[in-house]
């Protein structure tokens, strides 16, 4: 690529370059704009106001749409920096109230990462401040960002379909009511599986635990009602591995995280060494099962005893990486000049059928009545998910916006979710209050 920061005619001196880009001036703003354009962080749509003899006619140019997330000021996206200070106040007040020792909030709007701020410390000893690139245990954000994303890609490939019976992959589901359960019912939590099981007698072996999940009886008929269950997503993670022909994490790394530049989105982060693990705040002092401080390994016990890689929990990430995933969803499956998921599949998985619906396919919907962690000001089509460790992701397609909150609210011991839910809701409303009319 040959970039001219002065006369446009200089390109004629290197006619064999694959790309000629005219930035016109060496001013800092032009340099920044050229860099953003090169990496897909802004649209390219300029047209020559002149002719370059023997090469380009007047009006010639290239049209390329912006394809990746770019950091910029809130005002560029239509948000007020002054009003966003309310987010700082909410997070700092929550830290003072010991809701969590620290956290990160990231905001995406109109294709820009306009806010990515760190607050507090890794723990209450206050020795290590949280930084914006710290890596958090996402807990159940694994469901949309790993399992659901993988299922969507495999649906597009024709290797899975929503009406496919679970028994196609799990022989233990080949009789009784279980034979009627489909992948769609696992995704929207209407399979009939119970909400939770400890499986304490099976925690010593991943294989025994996996088989115990497969053998778990239904507690109601398929399709009868919504009952949120981790067990269905454990099964979905296994089905992704079977359908793709590779391990769950390898499939996601190869097909989604690496191509999207999500280099800090990982399972089993301890494999990367201290440079990575030092960026991960601890989640709990476990006095029951593991009897140690849980840090740089998944907080969820079932995911831990499944080897740290599971369909319901186990994923770690940063605010900026979750922002990239959010932007891919807002761009209907397109990011970094690649199509990861079809528009039709994105629409199907995130469509709200009626005002009573609380679960999308692998995502939650904002509740339209009463209190909601998505706040009162987000649009009715807002979807996302919460994580037990104190994480949340909400995406509002009407405002072309996503709000990410990452904390370790389970430190040093897990506690009721009422306080973190108030923080989630308050942050959401503060962000929407910052929209400039």
FENHUSUL-V277018 format. One record per run of one state. SS is the DSSP state (h for helix, s for strand, l for the rest). FROM is the first residue (numbers start at 1). LEN is the number of residues. If there is no record, write none. Layout:
BEGIN
ss = [SS & SS]
from = [FROM & FROM]
len = [LEN & LEN]
END
This chain:
BEGIN
ss = [l & s & l & h & l & s & l & h & l & s & l & s & l & s & l & s & l & s & l & h & l & s & l & h & l & s & l & s & l & s & l & s & l & h & l & s & h & l & h & l & h & l & s & h & l & h & l & h & l & h & l & h & l & s & l & h & l & h & l & s & l & s & l & s & l & h & l & s & l & h & l & s & l & s & l & h & l & s & l & s & l & s & l & s & l & s & l & h & l & s & l]
from = [1 & 2 & 5 & 8 & 15 & 20 & 23 & 28 & 39 & 44 & 45 & 52 & 53 & 56 & 57 & 64 & 65 & 70 & 72 & 74 & 78 & 79 & 80 & 81 & 97 & 102 & 110 & 112 & 122 & 129 & 130 & 135 & 138 & 141 & 158 & 165 & 166 & 169 & 171 & 174 & 176 & 181 & 182 & 183 & 188 & 200 & 203 & 206 & 216 & 230 & 245 & 248 & 258 & 266 & 268 & 269 & 273 & 274 & 278 & 280 & 281 & 284 & 287 & 292 & 295 & 301 & 306 & 315 & 318 & 319 & 331 & 334 & 336 & 338 & 340 & 343 & 350 & 359 & 360 & 364 & 366 & 383 & 388 & 391 & 397 & 401 & 408 & 418 & 434 & 435 & 436]
len = [1 & 3 & 3 & 7 & 5 & 3 & 5 & 11 & 5 & 1 & 7 & 1 & 3 & 1 & 7 & 1 & 5 & 2 & 2 & 4 & 1 & 1 & 1 & 16 & 5 & 8 & 2 & 10 & 7 & 1 & 5 & 3 & 3 & 17 & 7 & 1 & 3 & 2 & 3 & 2 & 5 & 1 & 1 & 5 & 12 & 3 & 3 & 10 & 14 & 15 & 3 & 10 & 8 & 2 & 1 & 4 & 1 & 4 & 2 & 1 & 3 & 3 & 5 & 3 & 6 & 5 & 9 & 3 & 1 & 12 & 3 & 2 & 2 & 2 & 3 & 7 & 9 & 1 & 4 & 2 & 17 & 5 & 3 & 6 & 4 & 7 & 10 & 16 & 1 & 1 & 2]
END
